[in-house]
Amino acid sequence: MGIAEQFVDAVLASPLGVSWLAVLEAGPSRDGEGWAGAASTSLPSTVEAAVDRIETLSFGSVVEAAVHAGVFVAGPWIGDAPAQIAEAYRLAESRAPIAAAVAERFGDQLHAPLDRARQRWMSERWLRGPTIPRFQSFDRVYGAGEFTFGGLWTATEPPAEALLEMVAAWEYEAGPYVTWTLPVRPEARVFEIHRPSDWADLVEAHPRVGAPHPGWELPGINQPNSHLTPLLAVAGQRAARDAVGRHLVPDWSSVAGECDAVHLSWAGFVTSEGCVTDLGGGDVAMLRYWFSERTLWLADVFGSPTAALEPEIDISNRSGPRPEDVEVTAGEVARILGRSSAAD
């Protein structure tokens, strides 16, 4: 089976993947800004129209639809996400031609490994105040432990079409935020995630029992299982479990001993975000809260940071100063990286 066929199968198995196809079938919003939402029905004519549309869309628009689906359709805090995902699973096979069209046109870009020259670091909350020490305190984690606050996030030069959606998904939309380029040294050790099995491999190599999961997907602190009934009834769904043994997450200190970074490709995001992998004995793994192509850095393996110009975006709905109004010195960036000066 080729990479395109593997990707299509993985999309049809993934809760975000099937939700993404529902968004792509619904198409762009009428005002041309963003996406209309998720189609609740599927017709041969609208699937065919979506397939034709793929030939005219940019890569940025296609991944913008994925971020939209990951936050507003299949997101961990969306109350009707289980019902929307259940319906998307039921209609997934009819939308397989959309996934195939995306794989044929954009497969290489979706599976691109880390580009060491195009890493962008964005942040809005670190300008002057105290910060969590970077590249240490890996036991300070979010959620069940799906990522560590001791790391540092970058994205690969976000496409202009998807940037605003990505910034909102990362909860940077209130601003102000700034963007820096962080060139990555050649010797940096990077673990690539293109499928849920890659995340499971990472977890099984560096296991830690997660804290109670806060979303609707796994038994945790906020789960009334009654509203999962339609989703749990879908054969083969990988969005939720009503009972688990252990939810295993990475032991980030252990990961940092072998890897300098974990990179989630766009293909990895679409197929892995919120996708449950059964590990045996009732144990599960699930990547969550990454929300886009992203890299979590566990070590300072960067050259000299430089201020980056971001693509043109509509900031009319954002409060606070614009990014270009925020002055941040190289010394302040060095402080966040834990360096004594702006030097490498």
C-alpha positions as CSV (number, residue, x, y, z in Angstrom):
1,M,0.0,0.0,0.0
2,G,1.4,3.4,-1.0
3,I,1.7,6.4,1.2
4,A,-1.4,8.0,-0.3
5,E,-3.6,4.9,0.4
6,Q,-2.2,4.7,3.9
7,F,-3.0,8.3,4.5
8,V,-6.6,7.9,3.2
9,D,-7.1,4.9,5.5
10,A,-5.7,6.8,8.5
11,V,-8.0,9.8,7.8
12,L,-11.1,7.6,7.7
13,A,-10.1,6.1,11.0
14,S,-9.4,9.4,12.7
15,P,-12.0,11.5,14.5
16,L,-10.3,14.7,13.3
17,G,-9.8,13.1,9.9
18,V,-13.5,12.4,9.3
19,S,-14.4,15.8,10.7
20,W,-12.0,17.5,8.3
21,L,-13.6,15.7,5.4
22,A,-17.0,17.0,6.6
23,V,-15.6,20.6,6.6
24,L,-14.0,20.2,3.2
25,E,-17.4,18.9,1.8
26,A,-19.2,21.9,3.3
27,G,-16.8,24.2,1.6
28,P,-15.7,27.8,2.3
29,S,-18.0,30.2,4.0
30,R,-20.2,32.4,1.8
31,D,-18.2,35.5,2.7
32,G,-15.0,33.8,1.6
33,E,-13.5,34.0,5.1
34,G,-12.7,30.6,6.5
35,W,-14.9,27.6,6.3
36,A,-18.7,27.1,6.6
37,G,-18.6,24.4,9.2
38,A,-19.1,20.6,9.0
39,A,-21.6,19.2,6.5
40,S,-24.1,17.0,8.3
41,T,-25.2,15.2,5.2
42,S,-23.2,13.9,2.2
43,L,-24.3,13.7,-1.4
44,P,-22.4,12.4,-4.4
45,S,-22.8,15.9,-6.0
46,T,-21.3,17.8,-3.1
47,V,-18.5,15.2,-2.7
48,E,-17.7,15.6,-6.4
49,A,-17.7,19.4,-6.0
50,A,-15.3,19.1,-3.0
51,V,-13.0,16.9,-5.0
52,D,-13.0,19.5,-7.8
53,R,-12.4,22.3,-5.3
54,I,-9.3,20.6,-4.0
55,E,-7.6,21.3,-7.3
56,T,-8.1,25.0,-6.8
57,L,-7.3,25.3,-3.1
58,S,-4.0,26.3,-1.7
59,F,-2.2,24.0,0.8
60,G,-2.8,26.7,3.4
61,S,-6.5,26.6,2.9
62,V,-6.6,22.8,3.2
63,V,-4.8,22.8,6.5
64,E,-6.8,25.8,7.7
65,A,-9.8,23.5,7.3
66,A,-8.1,20.9,9.4
67,V,-7.3,23.4,12.2
68,H,-10.9,24.6,12.1
69,A,-12.2,21.0,12.3
70,G,-9.8,20.2,15.2
71,V,-11.0,23.1,17.3
72,F,-14.7,23.7,16.4
73,V,-15.9,20.3,15.3
74,A,-13.9,17.6,17.0
75,G,-12.4,19.8,19.8
76,P,-12.0,18.7,23.4
77,W,-14.2,21.4,24.7
78,I,-17.0,21.3,22.1
79,G,-20.2,20.0,23.7
80,D,-21.7,18.4,20.7
81,A,-18.4,17.1,19.3
82,P,-19.3,13.4,20.1
83,A,-22.5,13.7,18.0
84,Q,-20.7,15.5,15.2
85,I,-17.9,13.0,15.1
86,A,-20.3,10.1,15.2
87,E,-22.1,11.5,12.1
88,A,-18.8,12.2,10.4
89,Y,-17.7,8.6,10.9
90,R,-21.0,7.3,9.4
91,L,-20.5,9.4,6.3
92,A,-16.7,8.9,6.0
93,E,-16.6,6.3,3.3
94,S,-18.7,8.4,1.0
95,R,-16.1,11.2,1.5
96,A,-13.1,9.0,0.8
97,P,-12.7,10.6,-2.7
98,I,-12.0,13.9,-0.9
99,A,-9.3,12.4,1.2
100,A,-7.8,10.7,-1.9
101,A,-7.8,14.1,-3.8
102,V,-6.0,15.8,-0.9
103,A,-3.5,12.9,-0.7
104,E,-2.7,13.0,-4.4
105,R,-2.2,16.8,-4.5
106,F,-0.7,17.6,-1.1
107,G,0.6,14.3,0.3
108,D,4.3,15.3,0.3
109,Q,3.6,18.6,2.1
110,L,1.3,16.9,4.6
111,H,4.1,14.4,5.4
112,A,7.0,16.9,5.3
113,P,9.5,16.2,8.1
114,L,10.8,19.1,10.2
115,D,12.2,21.9,8.1
116,R,15.1,23.2,10.3
117,A,15.4,26.5,8.5
118,R,11.8,27.6,8.8
119,Q,10.8,27.2,12.4
120,R,8.7,30.1,13.8
121,W,8.4,30.7,17.5
122,M,5.3,32.7,18.4
123,S,4.3,33.9,21.9
124,E,2.2,36.5,23.5
125,R,2.6,36.1,27.2
126,W,6.3,36.1,27.8
127,L,7.3,39.7,27.0
128,R,8.4,41.0,30.4
129,G,7.2,38.8,33.3
130,P,8.6,35.7,34.9
131,T,8.6,32.5,32.8
132,I,8.7,28.8,33.4
133,P,12.3,27.7,32.9
134,R,12.7,26.2,29.4
135,F,14.1,22.8,28.8
136,Q,13.8,21.7,32.4
137,S,10.9,21.1,34.8
138,F,9.5,18.6,32.3
139,D,7.1,17.3,35.0
140,R,5.0,20.4,34.7
141,V,2.5,19.2,32.1
142,Y,-0.8,20.2,30.6
143,G,-3.9,18.0,30.8
144,A,-3.0,14.4,31.3
145,G,0.5,15.1,30.2
146,E,0.1,15.4,26.5
147,F,2.8,18.1,26.4
148,T,5.1,19.8,28.9
149,F,5.3,23.4,29.9
150,G,9.0,22.9,30.2
151,G,9.3,22.7,26.4
152,L,9.1,25.4,23.7
153,W,6.7,25.3,20.7
154,T,7.5,26.2,17.1
155,A,5.6,25.8,13.9
156,T,6.9,25.6,10.4
157,E,6.4,29.0,8.8
158,P,2.6,28.9,9.1
159,P,0.8,29.4,5.8
160,A,-0.8,32.8,5.5
161,E,-4.3,31.3,4.9
162,A,-4.1,29.3,8.1
163,L,-2.2,31.6,10.4
164,L,-5.2,33.3,12.0
165,E,-6.9,30.0,12.7
166,M,-3.7,28.6,14.1
167,V,-3.1,31.6,16.4
168,A,-6.6,31.2,17.7
169,A,-6.2,27.5,18.2
170,W,-3.1,28.2,20.3
171,E,-5.0,30.8,22.3
172,Y,-2.8,33.6,21.2
173,E,-5.6,35.6,19.5
174,A,-5.9,38.2,22.3
175,G,-2.4,39.4,21.5
176,P,-0.1,41.0,21.3
177,Y,2.2,38.3,20.1
178,V,5.6,38.3,18.3
179,T,7.3,36.0,15.9
180,W,10.9,34.9,15.8
181,T,12.8,32.5,13.5
182,L,14.7,29.9,15.4
183,P,17.2,28.1,13.1
184,V,17.8,24.5,14.2
185,R,21.2,23.1,14.4
186,P,22.0,20.0,12.2
187,E,22.7,17.7,15.1
188,A,19.3,18.2,16.7
189,R,17.6,14.8,17.3
190,V,13.9,15.0,16.1
191,F,11.2,12.4,16.6
192,E,8.7,12.5,13.8
193,I,5.0,11.8,14.2
194,H,3.0,11.2,11.0
195,R,0.5,8.6,12.4
196,P,-1.1,7.7,15.8
197,S,1.2,4.7,15.8
198,D,4.2,7.0,16.0
199,W,2.7,8.7,19.1
200,A,2.0,5.2,20.6
201,D,5.6,4.2,19.9
202,L,6.8,7.3,21.8
203,V,4.5,6.6,24.7
204,E,5.5,3.0,25.0
205,A,9.2,3.8,24.8
206,H,8.8,6.5,27.5
207,P,5.7,5.6,29.5
208,R,4.1,7.6,32.2
209,V,0.6,7.2,33.6
210,G,-1.4,10.4,32.9
211,A,-3.4,12.4,35.2
212,P,-7.3,12.2,34.8
213,H,-8.1,13.4,31.3
214,P,-10.1,16.7,31.4
215,G,-12.0,16.4,28.1
216,W,-14.9,14.2,26.9
217,E,-12.8,11.5,25.1
218,L,-11.6,9.3,28.0
219,P,-12.9,8.7,31.5
220,G,-11.7,11.6,33.6
221,I,-12.9,14.5,35.7
222,N,-15.6,16.0,33.4
223,Q,-17.2,13.0,31.7
224,P,-20.8,12.2,31.9
225,N,-20.7,9.2,29.6
226,S,-24.4,9.5,28.7
227,H,-23.7,12.0,25.9
228,L,-21.1,9.7,24.3
229,T,-23.7,7.0,23.6
230,P,-24.1,7.8,19.8
231,L,-20.4,7.9,19.3
232,L,-19.6,4.7,21.3
233,A,-22.2,2.9,19.1
234,V,-20.1,3.6,16.0
235,A,-18.1,0.5,15.1
236,G,-14.4,1.1,14.9
237,Q,-14.5,4.7,16.1
238,R,-11.3,6.0,17.7
239,A,-12.6,9.1,19.3
240,A,-13.7,8.0,22.8
241,R,-13.7,5.1,25.3
242,D,-16.1,4.7,28.2
243,A,-13.6,2.7,30.2
244,V,-9.8,2.5,30.1
245,G,-7.1,0.8,32.2
246,R,-4.3,3.5,32.1
247,H,-4.0,6.5,29.9
248,L,-0.3,6.5,29.1
249,V,1.5,9.8,28.1
250,P,5.1,10.5,27.4
251,D,7.5,10.8,30.3
252,W,9.0,14.0,29.0
253,S,12.1,13.9,31.1
254,S,12.8,10.4,29.6
255,V,12.0,11.6,26.1
256,A,14.4,14.5,26.5
257,G,17.2,12.1,27.2
258,E,16.9,10.7,23.7
259,C,15.3,13.4,21.6
260,D,15.7,17.2,21.4
261,A,12.2,17.6,19.8
262,V,9.0,15.9,18.8
263,H,7.6,17.1,15.5
264,L,4.0,16.6,14.6
265,S,3.5,16.9,10.8
266,W,0.3,18.1,9.2
267,A,-0.5,14.5,8.3
268,G,0.3,13.5,11.9
269,F,-2.0,16.2,13.2
270,V,-5.0,15.2,11.0
271,T,-4.6,11.5,11.8
272,S,-3.5,11.7,15.4
273,E,-5.1,14.6,17.3
274,G,-7.7,13.1,19.6
275,C,-7.3,9.6,18.1
276,V,-7.3,6.8,20.7
277,T,-4.8,4.0,20.3
278,D,-5.5,0.8,22.2
279,L,-2.2,-0.5,23.6
280,G,-3.5,-3.7,25.1
281,G,-4.7,-4.6,28.6
282,G,-7.1,-1.7,28.6
283,D,-4.4,0.9,28.3
284,V,-4.7,3.7,25.8
285,A,-2.6,6.5,24.3
286,M,-4.0,9.7,22.7
287,L,-2.2,12.8,21.4
288,R,-4.2,15.9,22.3
289,Y,-4.1,19.7,22.5
290,W,-1.4,20.2,19.8
291,F,-4.0,21.7,17.4
292,S,-1.8,22.0,14.3
293,E,1.5,21.1,12.7
294,R,3.9,21.8,15.6
295,T,7.2,20.9,17.2
296,L,7.8,20.6,21.0
297,W,11.4,21.4,21.8
298,L,13.0,19.8,24.8
299,A,16.5,21.3,24.4
300,D,18.1,24.5,23.2
301,V,19.5,23.3,19.8
302,F,19.0,26.6,18.0
303,G,21.2,29.1,16.4
304,S,20.7,32.9,16.8
305,P,17.0,33.9,16.8
306,T,16.0,36.6,14.4
307,A,12.8,38.7,14.2
308,A,10.5,37.2,11.6
309,L,8.0,39.0,9.4
310,E,4.7,37.1,9.5
311,P,2.3,36.9,6.5
312,E,-0.4,39.5,6.1
313,I,-3.4,38.6,8.3
314,D,-6.7,40.3,9.2
315,I,-6.2,41.4,12.8
316,S,-9.4,43.5,12.9
317,N,-11.0,41.1,15.3
318,R,-8.0,40.9,17.7
319,S,-7.7,43.2,20.7
320,G,-4.6,44.8,22.0
321,P,-1.5,46.1,20.1
322,R,-0.7,44.7,16.8
323,P,2.4,42.4,16.5
324,E,4.4,45.2,14.7
325,D,3.7,47.5,17.7
326,V,5.5,45.2,20.2
327,E,9.2,45.8,20.7
328,V,11.0,42.8,21.9
329,T,14.8,42.6,22.1
330,A,17.1,39.7,21.3
331,G,18.2,39.8,24.9
332,E,14.6,39.1,26.0
333,V,14.4,36.2,23.6
334,A,17.7,34.8,25.0
335,R,16.2,35.1,28.5
336,I,13.3,33.0,27.6
337,L,15.6,30.4,26.0
338,G,17.5,30.3,29.3
339,R,20.7,31.8,27.8
340,S,22.8,34.3,29.6
341,S,23.0,36.5,26.6
342,A,21.8,36.7,23.0
343,A,24.7,34.7,21.8
344,D,24.3,31.1,20.6
